[in-house]
Amino acid sequence: MITIFKLLRRAFILVIIVMISVPGYALAKSWYAAHNPLVRSADAVVVLGTTQNDGRPGEALKARLVEAKRVFDIGLAPLIITVGAGAPGDRTTEAASGRAWLRAHGVSSKKIIAIEIGRDTLSSTKAYVVKARELKIKEILIATDPFHCLRATTMANDLGVNSTCSPVRTGPNSLGESGLRYLVREAGAYLAYITLGRRGIHISDHLGNQGFLVKIGK
C-alpha cells in the first residue's frame, strides 16, 4: 500500500524532473535552431529591429541588415521589410534607420518596406504579418540573431506566415560572439512565449538585457 509519504516523494521528484527538463528542452531547441538554420527562398526577408542611434544602426542591427542584403543579393528574396519603432525621445525609428542603411548600400527604395511599429519581437511580428497579408506574402525569411531564430519563427508561424531564419554571421550576437547568457535569455523568452504568450500574456523583450515587461492581453 502506497503511503502518503511515498506519494509526496513521488510528486516532489516529478516536480524536480519537470523543472529540469522543460528549461532544458527550451535551451536545446534554441541551440539547435541557431546551429541548424533552414534557409530557403521566400517572398520577402524581414529585418527585426534592435538598437539604432540617431538614424545609424547599432552593431546588432547592422549585422541583421548585412545578412538581409546578402540573401537579397543572391536572390533568395525580392523584397526587404525592416521593422521596428523608436524609443521615447528618438528622432527616428529602427525600421527607418534600416531602410536608410539599405538604400545607402545599393538596395533600391522600391525593394524596401519600412514598418515603423514594434518595440519587441511579438509586436513587430504582428506588424509585419499584417503587411504580409496585404501584399499576399506567404513565405518570409527572417534576418536576426542565431539564438533569436527559434522564437522569431515560432511567432510568425503561429500568426499564419510560413517562416524560416537566416541568422547573422557577424556582429555582437553572432554565434562566434554571443555566449551562454544570450542562449539562456532566449530560451527563457521562448519558454515564456509558448506557455504564456500564446495565452494572451505578452512578455515584452523591449527592455533588452535589463529584463522583461509583462503585459496582459494581445
C-alpha positions in Angstrom: 0.0 0.0 0.0 1.3 3.4 -1.0 1.7 5.7 1.9 1.1 9.5 1.8 4.9 10.0 2.3 5.6 7.9 -0.8 3.1 9.9 -2.8 4.5 13.2 -1.7 8.0 11.9 -2.5 7.0 10.9 -6.0 5.2 14.2 -6.6 8.3 16.1 -5.4 10.5 14.0 -7.8 8.1 14.7 -10.6 8.2 18.4 -10.0 12.0 18.4 -10.0 12.1 16.4 -13.2 9.7 18.9 -14.9 11.7 21.9 -13.5 14.9 20.5 -15.1 13.5 19.0 -18.3 11.3 21.9 -19.5 14.1 24.6 -19.4 16.5 22.0 -20.8 14.1 21.4 -23.7 13.9 25.2 -24.5 17.7 25.5 -24.3 18.3 22.5 -26.5 15.7 23.7 -29.1 17.1 27.2 -29.2 20.6 26.0 -29.6 19.7 23.6 -32.3 17.7 26.2 -34.3 20.7 28.6 -34.1 23.2 26.0 -35.3 20.9 24.3 -37.9 19.0 27.2 -39.7 16.7 26.3 -42.5 17.4 29.0 -45.1 15.2 28.9 -48.2 13.8 31.3 -50.8 11.0 33.5 -49.7 8.7 36.3 -50.9 10.5 38.7 -48.5 13.3 38.9 -46.0 12.3 40.6 -42.7 14.8 42.5 -40.6 13.7 42.6 -37.0 14.6 45.9 -35.3 17.0 46.5 -32.5 19.0 49.4 -31.2 19.7 52.3 -33.5 21.5 55.6 -32.7 20.0 58.7 -34.2 19.4 57.1 -37.6 22.6 54.9 -37.5 22.0 51.2 -36.9 23.7 49.8 -33.8 26.1 46.9 -34.4 23.5 44.2 -33.8 21.0 45.9 -36.2 23.7 46.4 -38.8 24.6 42.7 -38.7 20.9 41.9 -39.4 20.9 44.3 -42.3 24.1 42.9 -43.7 22.5 39.4 -43.6 19.3 40.6 -45.2 21.2 42.3 -48.0 23.3 39.2 -48.5 20.2 36.9 -49.1 18.6 39.7 -51.2 21.7 40.0 -53.4 21.9 36.2 -54.0 18.2 36.1 -55.0 16.6 34.3 -52.1 14.1 37.2 -51.6 13.0 40.0 -53.9 11.9 42.4 -51.1 13.3 43.5 -47.7 11.0 44.6 -44.9 12.5 46.5 -42.0 10.5 46.5 -38.8 10.7 48.5 -35.5 9.6 51.7 -33.8 11.7 54.1 -31.9 12.4 54.5 -28.2 10.9 57.5 -26.4 12.8 60.6 -27.5 14.2 59.1 -30.6 14.1 61.2 -33.8 13.8 58.2 -36.0 12.9 54.5 -35.8 14.7 51.2 -36.1 12.8 50.5 -39.4 13.7 53.9 -40.9 17.3 53.6 -40.0 17.4 50.1 -41.5 15.8 51.4 -44.7 18.3 54.3 -44.9 21.3 51.9 -44.4 20.0 49.6 -47.1 19.5 52.4 -49.6 23.0 53.7 -48.8 24.3 50.3 -49.7 22.7 49.9 -53.0 19.2 48.5 -52.4 16.5 50.3 -54.4 13.9 52.1 -52.3 11.3 50.2 -54.4 12.6 47.0 -52.9 12.3 48.1 -49.2 9.3 48.5 -47.0 9.8 50.1 -43.6 7.2 49.3 -40.9 7.8 51.7 -38.0 5.9 49.7 -35.4 7.1 47.4 -32.7 9.2 47.7 -29.6 9.6 43.9 -29.1 9.6 40.7 -31.1 5.9 39.9 -30.8 4.5 43.4 -31.6 7.0 43.7 -34.5 5.9 40.3 -35.8 2.2 41.2 -35.6 3.0 44.4 -37.5 4.8 42.8 -40.4 2.3 39.9 -40.6 -0.4 42.5 -41.3 1.6 43.9 -44.1 2.4 40.5 -45.4 -1.3 39.6 -45.7 -2.0 42.9 -47.5 0.8 42.1 -50.0 -0.2 38.4 -50.2 3.2 37.4 -48.9 3.2 33.7 -47.8 6.8 32.9 -47.2 9.3 35.0 -45.3 12.9 34.7 -44.3 13.8 36.4 -41.0 17.3 38.0 -40.6 18.1 38.0 -36.9 20.5 36.7 -34.3 21.0 32.9 -34.2 19.6 32.3 -30.8 16.7 34.6 -31.6 15.7 32.5 -34.7 13.5 29.9 -32.9 11.3 32.5 -31.1 11.0 34.8 -34.1 10.0 32.0 -36.5 7.6 30.4 -33.9 5.8 33.7 -33.5 5.5 34.2 -37.3 4.3 30.7 -37.9 1.7 31.0 -35.1 0.4 34.1 -36.8 -0.1 32.3 -40.1 3.1 33.2 -42.1 5.5 30.4 -43.1 8.9 31.5 -41.9 12.5 30.4 -41.8 15.5 32.1 -40.4 18.8 33.4 -41.9 21.0 34.1 -38.8 23.6 36.8 -38.8 27.2 35.8 -39.4 28.8 39.0 -38.0 28.2 41.4 -35.1 28.0 41.0 -31.3 25.1 38.5 -31.4 26.6 36.1 -34.0 27.5 32.6 -32.8 31.1 33.4 -32.5 30.5 36.5 -30.3 27.4 35.7 -28.2 27.6 33.3 -25.4 25.7 31.2 -22.9 23.9 34.3 -21.4 22.2 35.1 -24.7 21.2 31.5 -25.2 19.7 31.3 -21.7 17.9 34.6 -22.2 16.4 33.5 -25.5 15.5 30.0 -24.2 13.6 31.7 -21.3 11.9 34.1 -23.6 10.8 31.2 -25.9 9.5 29.3 -23.0 7.6 32.3 -21.7 6.1 32.8 -25.2 4.9 29.2 -25.7 3.5 28.9 -22.2 2.1 32.4 -21.6 2.3 34.4 -24.8 0.1 32.1 -26.7 -2.5 32.6 -24.0 -2.5 36.4 -24.3 0.0 37.3 -21.6 2.6 39.4 -23.5 6.1 39.1 -22.2 7.8 42.0 -23.9 11.5 41.9 -24.5 12.0 45.5 -25.5 13.9 46.2 -22.3 16.8 44.1 -23.7 19.2 42.7 -21.2 17.6 44.7 -18.4 14.7 42.4 -18.1 11.2 41.8 -19.4 7.9 43.7 -19.3 4.7 41.7 -18.7 1.5 42.9 -20.5 -1.8 41.2 -20.1 -3.8 40.9 -23.3 -3.0 40.6 -27.0 
